């Protein structure tokens, strides 16, 4: 469970959030995927892990194709911003 991880598990926490976001998108739950993507990006900002950034790069395409939805554009843009920094 995410809640059982301590603050020292930032990388794992970010990876868990990315996985949850991907699962939500795969299940067709765009709203849930969007929410988890926001959480994943917030967790990713707290770590310098290359693996986390690679996983975010794999999550990014799930948010493409929903251009009309502002709620999906925001987390997609935040992924892109984080990966470009």
C-alpha positions as CSV (number, residue, x, y, z in Angstrom):
1,X,0.0,0.0,0.0
2,X,1.1,3.5,-0.8
3,X,0.2,4.7,2.7
4,X,2.5,2.2,4.4
5,X,5.6,3.6,2.6
6,X,7.7,6.1,4.5
7,X,8.9,9.4,3.2
8,X,12.2,7.8,2.4
9,X,10.6,5.7,-0.4
10,X,10.1,8.7,-2.7
11,X,11.2,6.8,-5.8
12,X,9.0,3.8,-5.1
13,X,6.1,6.1,-4.3
14,X,6.4,7.9,-7.6
15,X,6.7,4.6,-9.5
16,X,3.6,3.2,-7.7
17,X,1.6,6.3,-8.7
18,X,2.7,6.1,-12.3
19,X,1.6,2.4,-12.4
20,X,-1.7,3.3,-10.9
21,X,-2.2,6.1,-13.4
22,X,-1.4,3.7,-16.3
23,X,-3.9,1.1,-14.9
24,X,-6.6,3.7,-14.7
25,X,-6.1,4.8,-18.3
26,X,-6.0,1.2,-19.5
27,X,-9.3,0.5,-17.7
28,X,-10.8,3.5,-19.5
29,X,-11.0,5.6,-16.4
30,X,-9.6,8.8,-17.8
31,X,-10.6,10.9,-14.8
32,X,-8.9,8.5,-12.4
33,X,-5.9,8.3,-14.7
34,X,-5.7,12.1,-14.7
35,X,-5.9,12.3,-10.9
36,X,-3.2,9.7,-10.5
37,X,-1.0,11.4,-13.1
38,X,-1.1,14.6,-11.1
39,X,0.0,12.6,-8.0
40,X,2.7,10.8,-9.9
41,X,4.2,14.0,-11.3
42,X,4.1,15.6,-7.8
43,X,5.9,12.5,-6.4
44,X,8.4,12.5,-9.3
45,X,9.3,16.1,-8.6
46,X,10.7,14.9,-5.3
47,X,13.2,12.5,-6.8
48,X,15.9,12.7,-9.4
49,X,15.4,9.1,-10.5
50,X,16.1,8.3,-14.1
51,X,13.8,5.3,-13.8
52,X,10.9,7.5,-12.6
53,X,11.4,9.8,-15.6
54,X,11.5,6.9,-18.0
55,X,8.3,5.5,-16.6
56,X,6.7,9.0,-16.9
57,X,7.8,9.0,-20.5
58,X,5.9,5.7,-20.9
59,X,2.8,7.1,-19.2
60,X,2.7,10.2,-21.4
61,X,1.1,8.6,-24.5
62,X,-1.9,7.5,-22.4
63,X,-2.8,11.2,-22.1
64,X,-2.5,11.8,-25.8
65,X,-5.7,11.6,-27.8
66,X,-7.7,13.3,-25.1
67,X,-6.8,16.8,-26.4
68,X,-10.3,18.2,-26.0
69,X,-10.2,17.5,-22.2
70,X,-8.6,20.3,-20.2
71,X,-8.3,17.9,-17.3
72,X,-6.1,15.6,-19.3
73,X,-4.0,18.4,-20.9
74,X,-2.8,19.7,-17.5
75,X,-1.1,16.5,-16.3
76,X,0.2,15.8,-19.8
77,X,1.8,19.2,-19.9
78,X,3.2,18.7,-16.4
79,X,4.8,15.4,-17.5
80,X,6.3,17.2,-20.5
81,X,7.6,20.0,-18.4
82,X,9.2,17.7,-15.8
83,X,10.8,15.6,-18.5
84,X,12.3,18.6,-20.3
85,X,13.8,20.0,-17.1
